Amino acid sequence: MGPLHDMHSLSVATVGTKGQIVIPLEIREELSINPGDKIVLLARGKKAVVLLPMDGMQEWLDKLSADFDHIRNVVSESTNTKE
């Protein structure tokens, strides 16, 4: 599976002269983004940007932390079995 297999919606936005973009309706609806909501943008190098509603940031961080803990446990178990 490619990197887009988890995507639910795909849209294109144009950056305006002031650096602004309009988040397409289908993305706003899927992420429950409403006027006045705060949005977090995360850049990954020069290749990707992740857009998260601010109120979903804690949930995302909790999942990331759980994923990290799982990876750490797998690595630890792997290291312990090799000794």
SVG drawing of the C-alpha trace seen along z (x, -y; Angstrom):
<svg xmlns="http://www.w3.org/2000/svg" viewBox="-19 -39 43 53">
<polyline fill="none" stroke="black" stroke-width="0.4" points="0.0,0.0 1.2,-3.5 1.3,-6.5 -2.2,-7.6 -4.0,-4.4 -5.3,-5.8 -6.6,-9.0 -10.3,-9.5 -10.5,-12.7 -8.2,-14.3 -8.5,-17.9 -6.3,-20.7 -6.1,-24.2 -4.3,-27.2 -2.0,-29.5 -3.1,-33.1 -0.8,-36.1 -0.9,-36.6 0.0,-33.0 -3.5,-32.0 -5.3,-28.8 -9.0,-27.9 -9.5,-24.4 -11.9,-22.6 -15.4,-21.9 -15.0,-18.1 -11.9,-18.4 -13.5,-20.9 -16.5,-18.6 -14.4,-15.5 -12.2,-17.2 -15.2,-19.1 -13.4,-22.4 -15.6,-25.5 -15.0,-29.2 -12.8,-30.5 -11.3,-27.1 -7.5,-27.0 -5.5,-24.7 -2.1,-23.2 0.2,-22.8 3.2,-20.5 5.8,-20.5 7.9,-17.4 11.0,-18.6 10.1,-20.1 7.9,-17.2 4.7,-17.3 2.4,-19.3 0.0,-17.8 -3.1,-19.8 -4.8,-19.1 -7.7,-20.9 -6.3,-22.2 -9.0,-20.4 -7.8,-17.1 -4.1,-17.8 -4.2,-16.1 -5.8,-13.0 -3.1,-12.9 -0.3,-13.4 -1.8,-10.6 -1.8,-8.2 1.7,-9.2 2.9,-8.6 1.2,-5.2 2.7,-4.3 6.1,-5.4 5.7,-3.4 4.8,-0.3 7.9,-0.7 10.1,-1.2 8.6,2.1 9.2,4.0 12.8,2.8 13.4,3.6 11.9,7.1 14.0,7.7 17.1,6.6 16.4,8.7 15.9,11.9 19.2,11.4 21.2,11.3"/>
</svg>
